[in-house]
Amino acid sequence: MNSNEWLAKIEEHVTPLHEDDTMSVAAHKVLVVEFTGLLACEGGVASGKDPDAVHHMRVSCRRIRSAIRLLWDYYDQSQVVGIRDGIQRLGRELAPVRNLDVFMDVVDAFGSASPHATELLGAISERVSKRRKLQQRLVRKYLKSKGYRKTLRGIHDYAIEPAMRKRKKKVRLLIMRHVLPIVIYQQLAMVKSYQGSIEEGDEQAFHRLRIEVKRLRYILTQFSPVLGSTAQRYISDLRMIQGSLGALNDIEMARGLWKRKPLARILKGHDAKRDLLDYFRQQEQRARLEFSADWSRLNSRRGQRNLSDALLVLR
């Protein structure tokens, strides 16, 4: 079957969340929806003509892995472990293409800030374009591989099977509205645990915090149909934090690529080198200021009230 056929079959099993679902049923429903998002991107990724498709498919990989991680106790683990590993492999295959796209976004933005950038951008674009075509061929090859097809089969079989049907050990049927607030507040605690590290300026802490913020945003988004309306305000605050942390990450990634050959050779001695380094510093300072404001907003009384009110509807 091609991706459209896989997608059509799985879409037949998409069902809305209900607050009285058991956690195992709710977790199953969440993954089925995420699978449709993943498969909808495959055509654009395979064509190599849609950078956004690569980005969206990689985000879908993260959302699936995040759901499995946070809701692990409520899945038939013998089924989802293979899916998790296959999705992780897919994400690794997509990463080089996406990183090059982000790199070019940063370079293009720099181009408008430096009078010496035109010549440099021409040389860089040519190099990166060749590299991207190579990485794109590798992605296309992987999408035709037996390993990827095995992952799709696992996704299909999981989607059409009732939640927990194969689980042998006896489990308590925990109701979503009783348990979901605990899961969400546990993830919020993970986010807040980085407060001390970011105050100390720990660079690695910013990267890890970005991952935990994503996980919190993903699970809130996945369960938003059963949450109160203020959930969208809180999700918006998380998205802003993710944006400023993402900008810091993109700058750091771009710096790393500039240091690699052959890009380092192109930059060496170029008139735009000083402009580029100044640009990185300015953008980093701007992103840090934005993060500070976004972090304060999220942790304000009003911000936390948005979350608590959203969860109160699950009483």
Secondary structure, 3 states (H helix, E strand, C coil): CCHHHHHHHHHCCCCCCCCCCEHHHHHHHHHHHHHHHHHHCHHHHHHCCCHHHHHHHHHHHHHHHHHHHHCHHHCCHHHHHHHHHHHHHHHHHHHHHHHHHHHHHHHHHHHCCCCCHHHHHHHHHHHHHHHHHHHHHHHHHHHCCHHHHHHHHHHHHHHHCCCCCCCCCCCCCCEHHHHHHHHHHHHHHHHHCCHHHHHCCCHHHHHHHHHHHHHHHHHHHHCHHHCCCCHHHHHHHHHHHHHHHHHHHHHHHHHHHHCCCCHHHHHCCCCHHHHHHHHHHHHHHHHHHHHHHHHHHHCCHHHHHHHHHHHHCCC
